[in-house]
Each structure stands twice: as C-alpha cells, then as structure tokens.
Amino acid sequence: MFTFIVLCIIGYLWYVANGRYEKSRSWTHRRQRAGYAWALAGAIVGSFFGVAGMGSAIAGTIPGAFVGYLLASNMMKKDADPRS
C-alpha cells in the first residue's frame, strides 16, 4: 500500500511539472518533468527488485526512484539551454 502511495505522489509531481512545461516551455520545467518521469520508472523497476530480493516492494521503490531522478538530472545537465 505504501508503494502505491509513493508511486501516486511521484505521478502527481510529474503531472504538475508537465502542466508547467506545457504552459511556459521553460528549461527548468522540462528538467523537472524528465526527472519525475525517470523517478517513476525507477520506482516501478525498483519495486520489482525489492519484491524479488528483499521481500518488500517499498525496499526497492524509494532507492529506485532516487536513482532514476539522479540519472535524469545528470543527463539533462549536459544539454544547454538554447535561449541563454
């Protein structure tokens, strides 16, 4: 149940960041949108690894989300903002 709540929160954060990006087309909101999308994917994959290895889905969900967000934020830093 806690895993579902964490996934819903990350999904909601992505939804808000996506709405902000659609309105402003800002580089910051684009980075947030990508970060939350990767965090959601990392949380889902991490939950499967948590169930398979540690016996609890939440044991893999939170680290998976964290790693996914870090990967996305590091990849997005490599791109330059064309407007600046």
C-alpha positions in Angstrom: 0.0 0.0 0.0 2.8 2.4 0.9 4.4 1.6 -2.5 1.2 2.6 -4.3 1.1 5.9 -2.4 4.7 6.7 -3.3 4.0 5.9 -6.9 0.9 8.1 -6.9 2.9 11.0 -5.4 5.6 10.8 -8.0 3.0 10.5 -10.7 1.2 13.6 -9.4 4.5 15.6 -9.3 5.2 14.6 -12.9 1.6 15.7 -13.9 2.2 19.1 -12.3 5.6 19.5 -13.9 4.2 18.5 -17.2 1.5 21.1 -17.0 4.0 23.8 -16.1 6.2 22.8 -19.0 3.3 22.9 -21.4 2.4 26.5 -20.3 5.9 28.0 -20.3 8.2 25.7 -22.3 10.8 26.5 -19.6 14.1 24.5 -19.5 13.6 24.2 -15.7 10.2 22.6 -16.0 11.5 20.4 -18.8 14.2 19.1 -16.5 11.7 18.6 -13.7 9.3 16.7 -16.0 12.1 14.4 -17.1 13.3 13.9 -13.5 9.9 12.8 -12.3 9.3 10.6 -15.3 12.6 8.8 -14.6 11.9 8.7 -10.9 8.5 7.0 -11.6 10.2 4.5 -13.9 12.9 3.8 -11.4 10.4 3.3 -8.6 8.4 0.8 -10.6 11.5 -1.2 -11.6 12.9 -0.9 -8.0 9.7 -2.3 -6.6 10.1 -5.4 -8.7 13.7 -5.8 -7.5 12.5 -5.2 -3.9 10.0 -8.0 -4.1 12.4 -10.3 -5.8 15.4 -9.7 -3.5 14.4 -8.1 -0.2 10.8 -9.3 0.2 9.3 -5.9 0.3 8.4 -3.7 -2.7 9.0 -0.4 -0.8 12.5 -1.5 0.0 13.3 -1.1 -3.7 10.8 1.6 -4.7 12.4 4.5 -2.8 16.0 3.8 -3.8 14.9 3.1 -7.4 13.1 6.5 -7.6 16.1 8.3 -6.1 18.5 6.7 -8.6 16.1 7.4 -11.5 15.8 11.0 -10.6 19.6 11.3 -10.2 20.2 9.7 -13.6 17.7 12.1 -15.3 19.0 15.2 -13.6 22.6 14.4 -14.6 21.7 13.7 -18.2 19.7 16.9 -18.5 22.6 19.0 -17.2 24.6 18.0 -20.3 22.1 19.8 -22.6 22.5 23.5 -22.9 19.6 25.9 -22.8 19.4 27.4 -26.3 17.8 30.6 -25.1 20.6 31.6 -22.7 
